[in-house]
C-alpha cells in the first residue's frame, strides 16, 4: 500500500513541476518578446528619448 501511494504522489509532483516549468518558459519568452516590442515601439514613437539619454 505504501509504495503505490508514494509513487503516485511522486508522479503527480513531477508532472506538476514539469507543467510549471513549461508554463514559466512560455510566459518568460512571451514576456521578453512583448517587452522588446514595447521598447521598440516606444523608441519609434519617441525618438527624443534616445537623444535625452545620450546627452545624460
mmCIF file of the N, C-alpha and C atoms, coordinates in Angstrom:
data_MODEL
# 
_entry.id   MODEL 
# 
loop_
_atom_site.group_PDB 
_atom_site.id 
_atom_site.type_symbol 
_atom_site.label_atom_id 
_atom_site.label_alt_id 
_atom_site.label_comp_id 
_atom_site.label_asym_id 
_atom_site.label_entity_id 
_atom_site.label_seq_id 
_atom_site.pdbx_PDB_ins_code 
_atom_site.Cartn_x 
_atom_site.Cartn_y 
_atom_site.Cartn_z 
_atom_site.occupancy 
_atom_site.B_iso_or_equiv 
_atom_site.pdbx_formal_charge 
_atom_site.auth_seq_id 
_atom_site.auth_comp_id 
_atom_site.auth_asym_id 
_atom_site.auth_atom_id 
_atom_site.pdbx_PDB_model_num 
ATOM 1   N N  . UNK A 1 1  ? 0.829  -1.210 0.000   1.00 0.00 ? 1  UNK A N  1 
ATOM 2   C CA . UNK A 1 1  ? 0.000  0.000  0.000   1.00 0.00 ? 1  UNK A CA 1 
ATOM 3   C C  . UNK A 1 1  ? 0.864  1.261  0.000   1.00 0.00 ? 1  UNK A C  1 
ATOM 4   N N  . UNK A 1 2  ? 1.996  1.193  0.695   1.00 0.00 ? 2  UNK A N  1 
ATOM 5   C CA . UNK A 1 2  ? 2.803  2.415  0.838   1.00 0.00 ? 2  UNK A CA 1 
ATOM 6   C C  . UNK A 1 2  ? 3.475  2.767  -0.490  1.00 0.00 ? 2  UNK A C  1 
ATOM 7   N N  . UNK A 1 3  ? 3.984  1.773  -1.191  1.00 0.00 ? 3  UNK A N  1 
ATOM 8   C CA . UNK A 1 3  ? 4.768  2.058  -2.394  1.00 0.00 ? 3  UNK A CA 1 
ATOM 9   C C  . UNK A 1 3  ? 3.920  2.700  -3.490  1.00 0.00 ? 3  UNK A C  1 
ATOM 10  N N  . UNK A 1 4  ? 2.733  2.169  -3.852  1.00 0.00 ? 4  UNK A N  1 
ATOM 11  C CA . UNK A 1 4  ? 1.960  2.819  -4.913  1.00 0.00 ? 4  UNK A CA 1 
ATOM 12  C C  . UNK A 1 4  ? 1.504  4.219  -4.541  1.00 0.00 ? 4  UNK A C  1 
ATOM 13  N N  . UNK A 1 5  ? 1.184  4.447  -3.256  1.00 0.00 ? 5  UNK A N  1 
ATOM 14  C CA . UNK A 1 5  ? 0.770  5.799  -2.854  1.00 0.00 ? 5  UNK A CA 1 
ATOM 15  C C  . UNK A 1 5  ? 1.917  6.788  -3.058  1.00 0.00 ? 5  UNK A C  1 
ATOM 16  N N  . UNK A 1 6  ? 3.102  6.421  -2.589  1.00 0.00 ? 6  UNK A N  1 
ATOM 17  C CA . UNK A 1 6  ? 4.237  7.334  -2.727  1.00 0.00 ? 6  UNK A CA 1 
ATOM 18  C C  . UNK A 1 6  ? 4.588  7.527  -4.198  1.00 0.00 ? 6  UNK A C  1 
ATOM 19  N N  . UNK A 1 7  ? 4.523  6.467  -4.994  1.00 0.00 ? 7  UNK A N  1 
ATOM 20  C CA . UNK A 1 7  ? 4.852  6.608  -6.410  1.00 0.00 ? 7  UNK A CA 1 
ATOM 21  C C  . UNK A 1 7  ? 3.815  7.483  -7.117  1.00 0.00 ? 7  UNK A C  1 
ATOM 22  N N  . UNK A 1 8  ? 2.539  7.330  -6.756  1.00 0.00 ? 8  UNK A N  1 
ATOM 23  C CA . UNK A 1 8  ? 1.502  8.163  -7.368  1.00 0.00 ? 8  UNK A CA 1 
ATOM 24  C C  . UNK A 1 8  ? 1.709  9.622  -6.981  1.00 0.00 ? 8  UNK A C  1 
ATOM 25  N N  . UNK A 1 9  ? 1.971  9.852  -5.705  1.00 0.00 ? 9  UNK A N  1 
ATOM 26  C CA . UNK A 1 9  ? 2.228  11.236 -5.273  1.00 0.00 ? 9  UNK A CA 1 
ATOM 27  C C  . UNK A 1 9  ? 3.453  11.799 -5.992  1.00 0.00 ? 9  UNK A C  1 
ATOM 28  N N  . UNK A 1 10 ? 4.482  10.971 -6.116  1.00 0.00 ? 10 UNK A N  1 
ATOM 29  C CA . UNK A 1 10 ? 5.699  11.416 -6.786  1.00 0.00 ? 10 UNK A CA 1 
ATOM 30  C C  . UNK A 1 10 ? 5.416  11.745 -8.250  1.00 0.00 ? 10 UNK A C  1 
ATOM 31  N N  . UNK A 1 11 ? 4.615  10.912 -8.907  1.00 0.00 ? 11 UNK A N  1 
ATOM 32  C CA . UNK A 1 11 ? 4.276  11.175 -10.306 1.00 0.00 ? 11 UNK A CA 1 
ATOM 33  C C  . UNK A 1 11 ? 3.498  12.474 -10.440 1.00 0.00 ? 11 UNK A C  1 
ATOM 34  N N  . UNK A 1 12 ? 2.530  12.693 -9.551  1.00 0.00 ? 12 UNK A N  1 
ATOM 35  C CA . UNK A 1 12 ? 1.761  13.939 -9.593  1.00 0.00 ? 12 UNK A CA 1 
ATOM 36  C C  . UNK A 1 12 ? 2.689  15.123 -9.366  1.00 0.00 ? 12 UNK A C  1 
ATOM 37  N N  . UNK A 1 13 ? 3.601  14.991 -8.392  1.00 0.00 ? 13 UNK A N  1 
ATOM 38  C CA . UNK A 1 13 ? 4.541  16.069 -8.092  1.00 0.00 ? 13 UNK A CA 1 
ATOM 39  C C  . UNK A 1 13 ? 5.408  16.388 -9.307  1.00 0.00 ? 13 UNK A C  1 
ATOM 40  N N  . UNK A 1 14 ? 5.942  15.350 -9.943  1.00 0.00 ? 14 UNK A N  1 
ATOM 41  C CA . UNK A 1 14 ? 6.819  15.551 -11.102 1.00 0.00 ? 14 UNK A CA 1 
ATOM 42  C C  . UNK A 1 14 ? 6.050  16.187 -12.252 1.00 0.00 ? 14 UNK A C  1 
ATOM 43  N N  . UNK A 1 15 ? 4.824  15.710 -12.484 1.00 0.00 ? 15 UNK A N  1 
ATOM 44  C CA . UNK A 1 15 ? 4.042  16.285 -13.584 1.00 0.00 ? 15 UNK A CA 1 
ATOM 45  C C  . UNK A 1 15 ? 3.705  17.741 -13.301 1.00 0.00 ? 15 UNK A C  1 
ATOM 46  N N  . UNK A 1 16 ? 3.400  18.066 -12.048 1.00 0.00 ? 16 UNK A N  1 
ATOM 47  C CA . UNK A 1 16 ? 3.110  19.463 -11.708 1.00 0.00 ? 16 UNK A CA 1 
ATOM 48  C C  . UNK A 1 16 ? 4.338  20.334 -11.943 1.00 0.00 ? 16 UNK A C  1 
ATOM 49  N N  . UNK A 1 17 ? 5.503  19.870 -11.502 1.00 0.00 ? 17 UNK A N  1 
ATOM 50  C CA . UNK A 1 17 ? 6.733  20.648 -11.715 1.00 0.00 ? 17 UNK A CA 1 
ATOM 51  C C  . UNK A 1 17 ? 7.004  20.817 -13.208 1.00 0.00 ? 17 UNK A C  1 
ATOM 52  N N  . UNK A 1 18 ? 6.768  19.737 -13.977 1.00 0.00 ? 18 UNK A N  1 
ATOM 53  C CA . UNK A 1 18 ? 7.002  19.800 -15.419 1.00 0.00 ? 18 UNK A CA 1 
ATOM 54  C C  . UNK A 1 18 ? 6.089  20.829 -16.072 1.00 0.00 ? 18 UNK A C  1 
ATOM 55  N N  . UNK A 1 19 ? 4.803  20.819 -15.685 1.00 0.00 ? 19 UNK A N  1 
ATOM 56  C CA . UNK A 1 19 ? 3.847  21.785 -16.252 1.00 0.00 ? 19 UNK A CA 1 
ATOM 57  C C  . UNK A 1 19 ? 4.235  23.201 -15.853 1.00 0.00 ? 19 UNK A C  1 
ATOM 58  N N  . UNK A 1 20 ? 4.640  23.377 -14.593 1.00 0.00 ? 20 UNK A N  1 
ATOM 59  C CA . UNK A 1 20 ? 5.018  24.723 -14.135 1.00 0.00 ? 20 UNK A CA 1 
ATOM 60  C C  . UNK A 1 20 ? 6.227  25.221 -14.915 1.00 0.00 ? 20 UNK A C  1 
ATOM 61  N N  . UNK A 1 21 ? 7.207  24.337 -15.154 1.00 0.00 ? 21 UNK A N  1 
ATOM 62  C CA . UNK A 1 21 ? 8.404  24.752 -15.899 1.00 0.00 ? 21 UNK A CA 1 
ATOM 63  C C  . UNK A 1 21 ? 8.028  25.142 -17.326 1.00 0.00 ? 21 UNK A C  1 
ATOM 64  N N  . UNK A 1 22 ? 7.158  24.353 -17.961 1.00 0.00 ? 22 UNK A N  1 
ATOM 65  C CA . UNK A 1 22 ? 6.760  24.675 -19.337 1.00 0.00 ? 22 UNK A CA 1 
ATOM 66  C C  . UNK A 1 22 ? 6.030  26.014 -19.372 1.00 0.00 ? 22 UNK A C  1 
ATOM 67  N N  . UNK A 1 23 ? 5.098  26.209 -18.428 1.00 0.00 ? 23 UNK A N  1 
ATOM 68  C CA . UNK A 1 23 ? 4.355  27.474 -18.392 1.00 0.00 ? 23 UNK A CA 1 
ATOM 69  C C  . UNK A 1 23 ? 5.308  28.636 -18.141 1.00 0.00 ? 23 UNK A C  1 
ATOM 70  N N  . UNK A 1 24 ? 6.287  28.443 -17.235 1.00 0.00 ? 24 UNK A N  1 
ATOM 71  C CA . UNK A 1 24 ? 7.221  29.520 -16.937 1.00 0.00 ? 24 UNK A CA 1 
ATOM 72  C C  . UNK A 1 24 ? 8.047  29.878 -18.166 1.00 0.00 ? 24 UNK A C  1 
ATOM 73  N N  . UNK A 1 25 ? 8.528  28.856 -18.880 1.00 0.00 ? 25 UNK A N  1 
ATOM 74  C CA . UNK A 1 25 ? 9.318  29.141 -20.082 1.00 0.00 ? 25 UNK A CA 1 
ATOM 75  C C  . UNK A 1 25 ? 8.476  29.886 -21.113 1.00 0.00 ? 25 UNK A C  1 
ATOM 76  N N  . UNK A 1 26 ? 7.233  29.428 -21.310 1.00 0.00 ? 26 UNK A N  1 
ATOM 77  C CA . UNK A 1 26 ? 6.374  30.074 -22.305 1.00 0.00 ? 26 UNK A CA 1 
ATOM 78  C C  . UNK A 1 26 ? 6.085  31.515 -21.903 1.00 0.00 ? 26 UNK A C  1 
ATOM 79  N N  . UNK A 1 27 ? 5.722  31.721 -20.625 1.00 0.00 ? 27 UNK A N  1 
ATOM 80  C CA . UNK A 1 27 ? 5.400  33.084 -20.177 1.00 0.00 ? 27 UNK A CA 1 
ATOM 81  C C  . UNK A 1 27 ? 6.645  33.962 -20.249 1.00 0.00 ? 27 UNK A C  1 
ATOM 82  N N  . UNK A 1 28 ? 7.806  33.409 -19.859 1.00 0.00 ? 28 UNK A N  1 
ATOM 83  C CA . UNK A 1 28 ? 9.033  34.201 -19.851 1.00 0.00 ? 28 UNK A CA 1 
ATOM 84  C C  . UNK A 1 28 ? 9.415  34.620 -21.268 1.00 0.00 ? 28 UNK A C  1 
ATOM 85  N N  . UNK A 1 29 ? 9.353  33.689 -22.213 1.00 0.00 ? 29 UNK A N  1 
ATOM 86  C CA . UNK A 1 29 ? 9.707  34.030 -23.593 1.00 0.00 ? 29 UNK A CA 1 
ATOM 87  C C  . UNK A 1 29 ? 8.699  35.022 -24.166 1.00 0.00 ? 29 UNK A C  1 
ATOM 88  N N  . UNK A 1 30 ? 7.416  34.809 -23.883 1.00 0.00 ? 30 UNK A N  1 
ATOM 89  C CA . UNK A 1 30 ? 6.395  35.735 -24.377 1.00 0.00 ? 30 UNK A CA 1 
ATOM 90  C C  . UNK A 1 30 ? 6.594  37.114 -23.758 1.00 0.00 ? 30 UNK A C  1 
ATOM 91  N N  . UNK A 1 31 ? 6.944  37.148 -22.455 1.00 0.00 ? 31 UNK A N  1 
ATOM 92  C CA . UNK A 1 31 ? 7.153  38.425 -21.778 1.00 0.00 ? 31 UNK A CA 1 
ATOM 93  C C  . UNK A 1 31 ? 8.350  39.159 -22.380 1.00 0.00 ? 31 UNK A C  1 
ATOM 94  N N  . UNK A 1 32 ? 9.437  38.439 -22.628 1.00 0.00 ? 32 UNK A N  1 
ATOM 95  C CA . UNK A 1 32 ? 10.603 39.089 -23.224 1.00 0.00 ? 32 UNK A CA 1 
ATOM 96  C C  . UNK A 1 32 ? 10.268 39.625 -24.609 1.00 0.00 ? 32 UNK A C  1 
ATOM 97  N N  . UNK A 1 33 ? 9.521  38.839 -25.394 1.00 0.00 ? 33 UNK A N  1 
ATOM 98  C CA . UNK A 1 33 ? 9.163  39.277 -26.739 1.00 0.00 ? 33 UNK A CA 1 
ATOM 99  C C  . UNK A 1 33 ? 8.307  40.536 -26.669 1.00 0.00 ? 33 UNK A C  1 
ATOM 100 N N  . UNK A 1 34 ? 7.314  40.543 -25.779 1.00 0.00 ? 34 UNK A N  1 
ATOM 101 C CA . UNK A 1 34 ? 6.439  41.708 -25.676 1.00 0.00 ? 34 UNK A CA 1 
ATOM 102 C C  . UNK A 1 34 ? 7.226  42.914 -25.172 1.00 0.00 ? 34 UNK A C  1 
ATOM 103 N N  . UNK A 1 35 ? 8.168  42.691 -24.237 1.00 0.00 ? 35 UNK A N  1 
ATOM 104 C CA . UNK A 1 35 ? 8.969  43.810 -23.749 1.00 0.00 ? 35 UNK A CA 1 
ATOM 105 C C  . UNK A 1 35 ? 9.811  44.401 -24.876 1.00 0.00 ? 35 UNK A C  1 
ATOM 106 N N  . UNK A 1 36 ? 10.420 43.552 -25.688 1.00 0.00 ? 36 UNK A N  1 
ATOM 107 C CA . UNK A 1 36 ? 11.220 44.062 -26.808 1.00 0.00 ? 36 UNK A CA 1 
ATOM 108 C C  . UNK A 1 36 ? 10.356 44.875 -27.753 1.00 0.00 ? 36 UNK A C  1 
ATOM 109 N N  . UNK A 1 37 ? 9.164  44.344 -28.065 1.00 0.00 ? 37 UNK A N  1 
ATOM 110 C CA . UNK A 1 37 ? 8.279  45.070 -28.976 1.00 0.00 ? 37 UNK A CA 1 
ATOM 111 C C  . UNK A 1 37 ? 7.857  46.399 -28.363 1.00 0.00 ? 37 UNK A C  1 
ATOM 112 N N  . UNK A 1 38 ? 7.543  46.385 -27.062 1.00 0.00 ? 38 UNK A N  1 
ATOM 113 C CA . UNK A 1 38 ? 7.122  47.627 -26.409 1.00 0.00 ? 38 UNK A CA 1 
ATOM 114 C C  . UNK A 1 38 ? 8.253  48.646 -26.425 1.00 0.00 ? 38 UNK A C  1 
ATOM 115 N N  . UNK A 1 39 ? 9.472  48.202 -26.113 1.00 0.00 ? 39 UNK A N  1 
ATOM 116 C CA . UNK A 1 39 ? 10.604 49.137 -26.101 1.00 0.00 ? 39 UNK A CA 1 
ATOM 117 C C  . UNK A 1 39 ? 10.845 49.684 -27.503 1.00 0.00 ? 39 UNK A C  1 
ATOM 118 N N  . UNK A 1 40 ? 10.756 48.805 -28.503 1.00 0.00 ? 40 UNK A N  1 
ATOM 119 C CA . UNK A 1 40 ? 10.982 49.243 -29.883 1.00 0.00 ? 40 UNK A CA 1 
ATOM 120 C C  . UNK A 1 40 ? 9.935  50.278 -30.283 1.00 0.00 ? 40 UNK A C  1 
ATOM 121 N N  . UNK A 1 41 ? 8.662  49.963 -30.012 1.00 0.00 ? 41 UNK A N  1 
ATOM 122 C CA . UNK A 1 41 ? 7.603  50.902 -30.383 1.00 0.00 ? 41 UNK A CA 1 
ATOM 123 C C  . UNK A 1 41 ? 7.741  52.204 -29.606 1.00 0.00 ? 41 UNK A C  1 
ATOM 124 N N  . UNK A 1 42 ? 8.174  52.121 -28.338 1.00 0.00 ? 42 UNK A N  1 
ATOM 125 C CA . UNK A 1 42 ? 8.320  53.337 -27.539 1.00 0.00 ? 42 UNK A CA 1 
ATOM 126 C C  . UNK A 1 42 ? 9.388  54.249 -28.145 1.00 0.00 ? 42 UNK A C  1 
ATOM 127 N N  . UNK A 1 43 ? 10.522 53.667 -28.542 1.00 0.00 ? 43 UNK A N  1 
ATOM 128 C CA . UNK A 1 43 ? 11.584 54.487 -29.123 1.00 0.00 ? 43 UNK A CA 1 
ATOM 129 C C  . UNK A 1 43 ? 11.213 54.974 -30.518 1.00 0.00 ? 43 UNK A C  1 
ATOM 130 N N  . UNK A 1 44 ? 10.429 54.179 -31.257 1.00 0.00 ? 44 UNK A N  1 
ATOM 131 C CA . UNK A 1 44 ? 9.992  54.648 -32.574 1.00 0.00 ? 44 UNK A CA 1 
ATOM 132 C C  . UNK A 1 44 ? 9.029  55.815 -32.413 1.00 0.00 ? 44 UNK A C  1 
ATOM 133 N N  . UNK A 1 45 ? 8.156  55.731 -31.407 1.00 0.00 ? 45 UNK A N  1 
ATOM 134 C CA . UNK A 1 45 ? 7.181  56.799 -31.192 1.00 0.00 ? 45 UNK A CA 1 
ATOM 135 C C  . UNK A 1 45 ? 7.841  58.026 -30.572 1.00 0.00 ? 45 UNK A C  1 
ATOM 136 N N  . UNK A 1 46 ? 8.860  57.820 -29.709 1.00 0.00 ? 46 UNK A N  1 
ATOM 137 C CA . UNK A 1 46 ? 9.516  58.939 -29.027 1.00 0.00 ? 46 UNK A CA 1 
ATOM 138 C C  . UNK A 1 46 ? 11.016 58.895 -29.308 1.00 0.00 ? 46 UNK A C  1 
ATOM 139 N N  . UNK A 1 47 ? 11.457 59.368 -30.464 1.00 0.00 ? 47 UNK A N  1 
ATOM 140 C CA . UNK A 1 47 ? 12.902 59.319 -30.746 1.00 0.00 ? 47 UNK A CA 1 
ATOM 141 C C  . UNK A 1 47 ? 13.704 60.269 -29.880 1.00 0.00 ? 47 UNK A C  1 
ATOM 142 N N  . UNK A 1 48 ? 13.051 61.303 -29.306 1.00 0.00 ? 48 UNK A N  1 
ATOM 143 C CA . UNK A 1 48 ? 13.801 62.248 -28.470 1.00 0.00 ? 48 UNK A CA 1 
ATOM 144 C C  . UNK A 1 48 ? 14.281 61.606 -27.176 1.00 0.00 ? 48 UNK A C  1 
ATOM 145 N N  . UNK A 1 49 ? 13.635 60.526 -26.740 1.00 0.00 ? 49 UNK A N  1 
ATOM 146 C CA . UNK A 1 49 ? 14.060 59.873 -25.501 1.00 0.00 ? 49 UNK A CA 1 
ATOM 147 C C  . UNK A 1 49 ? 15.498 59.377 -25.638 1.00 0.00 ? 49 UNK A C  1 
ATOM 148 N N  . UNK A 1 50 ? 15.837 58.829 -26.795 1.00 0.00 ? 50 UNK A N  1 
ATOM 149 C CA . UNK A 1 50 ? 17.205 58.359 -27.006 1.00 0.00 ? 50 UNK A CA 1 
ATOM 150 C C  . UNK A 1 50 ? 18.190 59.523 -26.943 1.00 0.00 ? 50 UNK A C  1 
ATOM 151 N N  . UNK A 1 51 ? 17.837 60.654 -27.538 1.00 0.00 ? 51 UNK A N  1 
ATOM 152 C CA . UNK A 1 51 ? 18.735 61.807 -27.500 1.00 0.00 ? 51 UNK A CA 1 
ATOM 153 C C  . UNK A 1 51 ? 18.936 62.282 -26.067 1.00 0.00 ? 51 UNK A C  1 
ATOM 154 N N  . UNK A 1 52 ? 17.844 62.326 -25.284 1.00 0.00 ? 52 UNK A N  1 
ATOM 155 C CA . UNK A 1 52 ? 17.991 62.736 -23.887 1.00 0.00 ? 52 UNK A CA 1 
ATOM 156 C C  . UNK A 1 52 ? 18.907 61.780 -23.134 1.00 0.00 ? 52 UNK A C  1 
ATOM 157 N N  . UNK A 1 53 ? 18.737 60.460 -23.364 1.00 0.00 ? 53 UNK A N  1 
ATOM 158 C CA . UNK A 1 53 ? 19.586 59.506 -22.652 1.00 0.00 ? 53 UNK A CA 1 
ATOM 159 C C  . UNK A 1 53 ? 21.032 59.645 -23.098 1.00 0.00 ? 53 UNK A C  1 
ATOM 160 N N  . UNK A 1 54 ? 21.263 59.925 -24.365 1.00 0.00 ? 54 UNK A N  1 
ATOM 161 C CA . UNK A 1 54 ? 22.640 60.069 -24.843 1.00 0.00 ? 54 UNK A CA 1 
ATOM 162 C C  . UNK A 1 54 ? 23.265 61.334 -24.249 1.00 0.00 ? 54 UNK A C  1 
ATOM 163 N N  . UNK A 1 55 ? 22.488 62.403 -24.129 1.00 0.00 ? 55 UNK A N  1 
ATOM 164 C CA . UNK A 1 55 ? 23.041 63.629 -23.547 1.00 0.00 ? 55 UNK A CA 1 
ATOM 165 C C  . UNK A 1 55 ? 23.445 63.401 -22.098 1.00 0.00 ? 55 UNK A C  1 
ATOM 166 N N  . UNK A 1 56 ? 22.587 62.716 -21.331 1.00 0.00 ? 56 UNK A N  1 
ATOM 167 C CA . UNK A 1 56 ? 22.933 62.471 -19.935 1.00 0.00 ? 56 UNK A CA 1 
ATOM 168 C C  . UNK A 1 56 ? 24.015 61.398 -19.865 1.00 0.00 ? 56 UNK A C  1 
# 
